[in-house]
Amino acid sequence: MRQQVHFVTLSTADLDAARRFYRDGLGWEPLADVPGEILFFQVGPGVVLGLFDSVKFGRDLSGSDAAASGPALSQTPVSGVTLAHNVEGPEEVAWTVEAMVQAGGRVLRAPEHGEFGGVHHAFVEDPNGVIWEVAHNPGWHVDQTGNVVLG
């Protein structure tokens, strides 16, 4: 298997709240928007973030023969996962956090210098519980070929 990810799909209890947050609040342009089902946003070259209605997400995981295979899979909120958005400097961390709050997000940790690696970051929760880290990390960048360089 090649070392790559093309889709990150998250079960989303309130798809309309996700649409208001990402599309209307943050100005993200959907790659596809199927009301009542799923939103897709291209978030990088060849990488898509999918926000999938949680009931339909559960049905998709359980398969078409769900009755024969037992109860539907659990619809628990996202836990132990963050999505990261890296920016050019501490000022942009603050600006991005404010934009996320105005879009309906909730600050979990205000912008501050982090404990590890010289990072300046904050954590914001979207309306469905997805936790975003907004960070400026001086030891991280993407080179001209699209590869991440650490250090």
TORTORMI-997770 format. One record per residue (C-alpha): residue number from 1; residue in three letters; y, z, x. Coordinates in Angstrom, 1 decimal, decimal comma, padded with zeros to 4 digits. Each point is the difference from the previous one (the first is absolute). Layout:
rec i: NUM; aa: ALA; Y: Y; Z: Z; X: X
...
! end
This chain:
rec i: 1; aa: MET; Y: 000,0; Z: 000,0; X: 000,0
rec i: 2; aa: ARG; Y: 003,5; Z: -000,9; X: 001,3
rec i: 3; aa: GLN; Y: 002,4; Z: 002,8; X: 000,5
rec i: 4; aa: GLN; Y: 002,5; Z: -000,8; X: -002,8
rec i: 5; aa: VAL; Y: 001,2; Z: 001,1; X: -003,4
rec i: 6; aa: HIS; Y: 001,4; Z: -002,5; X: -002,6
rec i: 7; aa: PHE; Y: 000,4; Z: 002,2; X: -003,1
rec i: 8; aa: VAL; Y: 000,8; Z: 003,6; X: -000,5
rec i: 9; aa: THR; Y: -000,6; Z: 000,7; X: -003,7
rec i: 10; aa: LEU; Y: 001,0; Z: 003,3; X: -001,6
rec i: 11; aa: SER; Y: -001,0; Z: 001,3; X: -003,4
rec i: 12; aa: THR; Y: 003,2; Z: 000,4; X: -001,9
rec i: 13; aa: ALA; Y: 000,2; Z: 002,2; X: -003,1
rec i: 14; aa: ASP; Y: 003,4; Z: -001,4; X: -001,2
rec i: 15; aa: LEU; Y: 000,3; Z: -003,7; X: 000,9
rec i: 16; aa: ASP; Y: 003,4; Z: -000,2; X: -001,7
rec i: 17; aa: ALA; Y: 001,4; Z: 002,9; X: 002,1
rec i: 18; aa: ALA; Y: -001,3; Z: -001,8; X: 003,1
rec i: 19; aa: ARG; Y: 001,7; Z: -003,2; X: -001,0
rec i: 20; aa: ARG; Y: 003,3; Z: 001,9; X: -000,6
rec i: 21; aa: PHE; Y: -000,3; Z: 001,7; X: 003,4
rec i: 22; aa: TYR; Y: -001,0; Z: -002,9; X: 002,2
rec i: 23; aa: ARG; Y: 001,4; Z: -003,1; X: -001,7
rec i: 24; aa: ASP; Y: 003,0; Z: 001,3; X: -001,9
rec i: 25; aa: GLY; Y: 001,0; Z: 003,0; X: 002,2
rec i: 26; aa: LEU; Y: -000,9; Z: -001,3; X: 003,5
rec i: 27; aa: GLY; Y: 000,5; Z: -003,7; X: -000,7
rec i: 28; aa: TRP; Y: -003,5; Z: -001,0; X: 001,2
rec i: 29; aa: GLU; Y: -001,1; Z: -003,4; X: -001,3
rec i: 30; aa: PRO; Y: -003,4; Z: -000,1; X: -001,5
rec i: 31; aa: LEU; Y: -002,5; Z: -002,5; X: 001,3
rec i: 32; aa: ALA; Y: -001,7; Z: 000,3; X: -003,5
rec i: 33; aa: ASP; Y: 000,7; Z: 002,2; X: -003,0
rec i: 34; aa: VAL; Y: -002,6; Z: 000,2; X: -002,7
rec i: 35; aa: PRO; Y: 001,4; Z: 002,4; X: -002,6
rec i: 36; aa: GLY; Y: -002,4; Z: 002,8; X: -000,9
rec i: 37; aa: GLU; Y: -002,3; Z: -000,9; X: 002,9
rec i: 38; aa: ILE; Y: 001,4; Z: -000,3; X: 003,5
rec i: 39; aa: LEU; Y: 003,0; Z: -000,6; X: 002,2
rec i: 40; aa: PHE; Y: -000,3; Z: -001,7; X: 003,4
rec i: 41; aa: PHE; Y: 002,6; Z: 000,2; X: 002,8
rec i: 42; aa: GLN; Y: -000,3; Z: -001,8; X: 003,3
rec i: 43; aa: VAL; Y: 000,8; Z: 002,7; X: 002,5
rec i: 44; aa: GLY; Y: -000,6; Z: -001,8; X: 003,3
rec i: 45; aa: PRO; Y: -001,5; Z: -003,2; X: 001,3
rec i: 46; aa: GLY; Y: -003,3; Z: -000,4; X: -001,8
rec i: 47; aa: VAL; Y: 000,2; Z: 003,6; X: -001,5
rec i: 48; aa: VAL; Y: 000,4; Z: 000,8; X: -003,7
rec i: 49; aa: LEU; Y: 000,6; Z: 003,3; X: -001,8
rec i: 50; aa: GLY; Y: -001,6; Z: 000,1; X: -003,4
rec i: 51; aa: LEU; Y: 000,8; Z: 002,5; X: -002,7
rec i: 52; aa: PHE; Y: -002,8; Z: -000,2; X: -002,5
rec i: 53; aa: ASP; Y: 000,1; Z: 001,7; X: -003,4
rec i: 54; aa: SER; Y: -002,3; Z: 003,0; X: 000,4
rec i: 55; aa: VAL; Y: -002,2; Z: -000,6; X: -003,1
rec i: 56; aa: LYS; Y: -000,6; Z: -003,6; X: 001,1
rec i: 57; aa: PHE; Y: -000,5; Z: 001,2; X: 003,6
rec i: 58; aa: GLY; Y: -002,7; Z: 002,3; X: -001,1
rec i: 59; aa: ARG; Y: -001,7; Z: -002,7; X: -002,1
rec i: 60; aa: ASP; Y: 000,1; Z: -002,3; X: 003,0
rec i: 61; aa: LEU; Y: -001,6; Z: 002,6; X: 002,3
rec i: 62; aa: SER; Y: -002,6; Z: 000,9; X: -002,6
rec i: 63; aa: GLY; Y: -001,1; Z: -003,6; X: -000,6
rec i: 64; aa: SER; Y: -000,9; Z: -001,9; X: -003,1
rec i: 65; aa: ASP; Y: -003,2; Z: 002,0; X: -000,5
rec i: 66; aa: ALA; Y: 001,8; Z: 003,4; X: 000,1
rec i: 67; aa: ALA; Y: -002,1; Z: 001,4; X: -002,9
rec i: 68; aa: ALA; Y: -003,2; Z: -000,6; X: 001,9
rec i: 69; aa: SER; Y: 001,4; Z: 001,4; X: 003,3
rec i: 70; aa: GLY; Y: 001,3; Z: 003,3; X: -001,3
rec i: 71; aa: PRO; Y: 003,5; Z: 001,3; X: -000,6
rec i: 72; aa: ALA; Y: 003,1; Z: -001,8; X: 001,2
rec i: 73; aa: LEU; Y: 001,3; Z: 000,8; X: 003,4
rec i: 74; aa: SER; Y: 002,6; Z: 002,8; X: 000,2
rec i: 75; aa: GLN; Y: 003,6; Z: -000,8; X: -000,5
rec i: 76; aa: THR; Y: 001,4; Z: 002,5; X: 002,5
rec i: 77; aa: PRO; Y: 003,5; Z: -000,4; X: 001,4
rec i: 78; aa: VAL; Y: 000,5; Z: -001,3; X: 003,5
rec i: 79; aa: SER; Y: -000,6; Z: 002,8; X: 002,5
rec i: 80; aa: GLY; Y: 000,1; Z: 000,3; X: 003,8
rec i: 81; aa: VAL; Y: 001,6; Z: -003,5; X: 000,4
rec i: 82; aa: THR; Y: 003,5; Z: -001,1; X: 000,9
rec i: 83; aa: LEU; Y: 001,5; Z: -003,4; X: 000,1
rec i: 84; aa: ALA; Y: 002,5; Z: -000,4; X: 002,8
rec i: 85; aa: HIS; Y: 003,2; Z: -002,0; X: 000,1
rec i: 86; aa: ASN; Y: 001,5; Z: -000,1; X: 003,5
rec i: 87; aa: VAL; Y: 003,7; Z: -000,6; X: 000,5
rec i: 88; aa: GLU; Y: 002,5; Z: -000,6; X: 002,8
rec i: 89; aa: GLY; Y: 001,6; Z: 003,4; X: 000,3
rec i: 90; aa: PRO; Y: 000,6; Z: 003,5; X: -001,5
rec i: 91; aa: GLU; Y: 002,9; Z: -001,3; X: -002,2
rec i: 92; aa: GLU; Y: -002,3; Z: -002,6; X: -001,6
rec i: 93; aa: VAL; Y: -002,5; Z: 002,8; X: -000,7
rec i: 94; aa: ALA; Y: 002,7; Z: 001,8; X: -002,0
rec i: 95; aa: TRP; Y: 001,2; Z: -003,1; X: -001,7
rec i: 96; aa: THR; Y: -003,6; Z: -001,1; X: -001,0
rec i: 97; aa: VAL; Y: -000,9; Z: 003,5; X: -001,3
rec i: 98; aa: GLU; Y: 003,2; Z: -000,1; X: -002,2
rec i: 99; aa: ALA; Y: -001,0; Z: -003,4; X: -001,3
rec i: 100; aa: MET; Y: -003,4; Z: 001,3; X: -000,9
rec i: 101; aa: VAL; Y: 001,4; Z: 003,0; X: -001,8
rec i: 102; aa: GLN; Y: 002,4; Z: -002,2; X: -002,0
rec i: 103; aa: ALA; Y: -003,0; Z: -002,1; X: -000,9
rec i: 104; aa: GLY; Y: -001,8; Z: 003,1; X: -001,4
rec i: 105; aa: GLY; Y: -001,7; Z: 001,4; X: 003,0
rec i: 106; aa: ARG; Y: -000,2; Z: 003,7; X: 001,0
rec i: 107; aa: VAL; Y: 000,7; Z: 001,3; X: 003,4
rec i: 108; aa: LEU; Y: -002,9; Z: 002,1; X: 001,4
rec i: 109; aa: ARG; Y: 001,6; Z: 000,5; X: 003,4
rec i: 110; aa: ALA; Y: 003,6; Z: -000,9; X: 000,8
rec i: 111; aa: PRO; Y: 000,8; Z: -002,1; X: 003,1
rec i: 112; aa: GLU; Y: -000,5; Z: 002,0; X: 003,2
rec i: 113; aa: HIS; Y: -001,3; Z: -000,3; X: 003,5
rec i: 114; aa: GLY; Y: -003,7; Z: 000,2; X: -000,1
rec i: 115; aa: GLU; Y: -002,4; Z: 002,1; X: 002,1
rec i: 116; aa: PHE; Y: -001,8; Z: -003,0; X: 001,6
rec i: 117; aa: GLY; Y: 001,1; Z: -002,9; X: 002,2
rec i: 118; aa: GLY; Y: 003,8; Z: 000,2; X: -000,5
rec i: 119; aa: VAL; Y: -000,2; Z: -001,3; X: -003,5
rec i: 120; aa: HIS; Y: 002,8; Z: 000,6; X: -002,6
rec i: 121; aa: HIS; Y: -001,5; Z: -000,2; X: -003,5
rec i: 122; aa: ALA; Y: -000,1; Z: 001,1; X: -003,6
rec i: 123; aa: PHE; Y: -002,6; Z: -000,1; X: -002,7
rec i: 124; aa: VAL; Y: 000,6; Z: -001,3; X: -003,6
rec i: 125; aa: GLU; Y: -002,4; Z: -000,1; X: -002,9
rec i: 126; aa: ASP; Y: 000,2; Z: -002,9; X: -002,4
rec i: 127; aa: PRO; Y: -000,3; Z: 000,6; X: -003,8
rec i: 128; aa: ASN; Y: -003,8; Z: -000,3; X: 000,2
rec i: 129; aa: GLY; Y: -000,5; Z: 002,4; X: 002,9
rec i: 130; aa: VAL; Y: -000,2; Z: -002,6; X: 002,8
rec i: 131; aa: ILE; Y: 001,4; Z: 001,7; X: 003,1
rec i: 132; aa: TRP; Y: 002,2; Z: -002,1; X: 002,3
rec i: 133; aa: GLU; Y: 001,0; Z: 001,0; X: 003,5
rec i: 134; aa: VAL; Y: 003,4; Z: -001,6; X: 000,9
rec i: 135; aa: ALA; Y: 000,2; Z: 000,2; X: 003,8
rec i: 136; aa: HIS; Y: 001,9; Z: -001,0; X: 003,1
rec i: 137; aa: ASN; Y: -002,4; Z: 000,2; X: 002,9
rec i: 138; aa: PRO; Y: 001,5; Z: -001,1; X: 003,3
rec i: 139; aa: GLY; Y: -003,5; Z: -000,4; X: 001,5
rec i: 140; aa: TRP; Y: -001,1; Z: -002,6; X: -002,6
rec i: 141; aa: HIS; Y: 000,9; Z: -003,6; X: -000,5
rec i: 142; aa: VAL; Y: -001,4; Z: -003,3; X: -001,1
rec i: 143; aa: ASP; Y: 000,0; Z: -002,7; X: 002,7
rec i: 144; aa: GLN; Y: 000,8; Z: -003,7; X: -000,6
rec i: 145; aa: THR; Y: -003,7; Z: -000,8; X: -000,7
rec i: 146; aa: GLY; Y: -000,1; Z: 002,6; X: -002,8
rec i: 147; aa: ASN; Y: -002,0; Z: 002,6; X: 001,9
rec i: 148; aa: VAL; Y: 000,9; Z: 003,7; X: 000,0
rec i: 149; aa: VAL; Y: 000,9; Z: 001,4; X: 003,4
rec i: 150; aa: LEU; Y: -000,3; Z: 003,8; X: 000,5
rec i: 151; aa: GLY; Y: 001,7; Z: 001,8; X: 002,8
! end
